[in-house]
Amino acid sequence: DHVAPWRSVYKFHLMSDAPEVTFVLTSGGHNTGILSEPQNPRRTYQMLTQREGEQYIDPDRWLEEAPRFNGSWWLPWQEWLKTNSTGQTAPPQMGAPEKGLRILGDAPGTYVHQI
């Protein structure tokens, strides 16, 4: 992708102090790779988790070794969220009248079409 070349983004591994880093590389550009629905037959992704203490894998080796999957990365991401989240919570209250921010309407209301 021209916006965020994956080899540059991959270097995050070197800056993270997280106990594990899962890197996902999708087919398509930054829009199609991120927004493709789970059953899209034209999308693939590669995903690999590296844990603290494991030897760093450079981007080219990662590309060779990371398993390739058909479809969207959304399903593994949902599993990660389920495992790492504390559960569902109520959404915040809409608007902030005390700050002069009134509720415009339910999302995705017609206000998005107003100029």
N, C-alpha and C positions, 0 to 999 in steps of 0.2 A: 504494500500500500504506500502511496506517495505521501500521505499525511503523517503516518507513523510507521516508518520502515521497521519490520518485525525484528530484524537483527539488533536494531538500536533499542527497541522496547525490551527485548530479551535480556539486555544487560541489567535489568532491574534485579535479577538474581544476585548480582554482585553487590548491590546496595541494601538488600533486605536483611533484616535480622530476625525474620519470621522463622518459626520452627519448620515450616515447609512452604514451598512455593509451587503452585500448579500453573503451568504456562499452557495456553491454548492458542493455536494458530488455525485460523479459519480460511477456507477458500473464498475467493471474491475480495472485493475491496472493503473499506471500512464500513460502508453502509450494508452491503449484502451479507457480509460475514457476520455482522452483529445482529441484524434484524431478521434474518431468515427463520421462518417457522420450523418447528422440529421435523416435520415430514418432507421438507423440501428435497427432492431427489437430486438436485444439482449441487448441493452443498456437501462439503466434507470438512472435517477438522482433525487436527492432531492435538493430543493432550498428554502431558507427562508431569508427574509430581516429583519434585526433588526435596528430600528431607535434610534437615540440619545434619552436618557431618559428612554427607555424601560428596563425592568429588564433583566439582563443577563440570558440566558438559557444555562445550562451546556450541554456538548456534548451528554450525554445519553438522556436527555429530548428533545434536538434538533432532535435526530434521530427518536424519537417517534412522534414528532409534525410536522416536516417538510414534506410538501406534496411530494409525489413521482410521477414522470412523466415518461412516456415511451419515448424512443428515446434519442437524444443527447441534451446537454445543449447549443449547438451552437445557436439555434433560439432565446432563451431568451437573450443570450449574444449579438446577433446582434441587438435586440431591445434596450438593454441597451446602446450599442455603438451609435445607432441612436439618442437616447434621450440625451446622455451626450457628444456627439462630436459636433464640430463646422462645420462639413462638410468635403467633400473631398478636398484634395490639390494635387498638382502635386508632383510626386516623386522627390527626390533629384537627381541631375546630377550624372551619373555613373562615377566612377573613380576619380582620383585626380592627373592629370599629373604633377601639380606643386610640388607634394610630391613624384613623381616617381611611382605612382600607375596608370597604364594604364588600359583601359577598356579591359577585356578579351573576352567579347562577351555577347550576350543577355542571360539572365537566362532562363532556367536552362542549359546553354550551355555545350558543350562537355568538357570544362575545368574541370568539376567536376570529370571526369573519368581519368584525367592525374595524374601521380605520380610525 
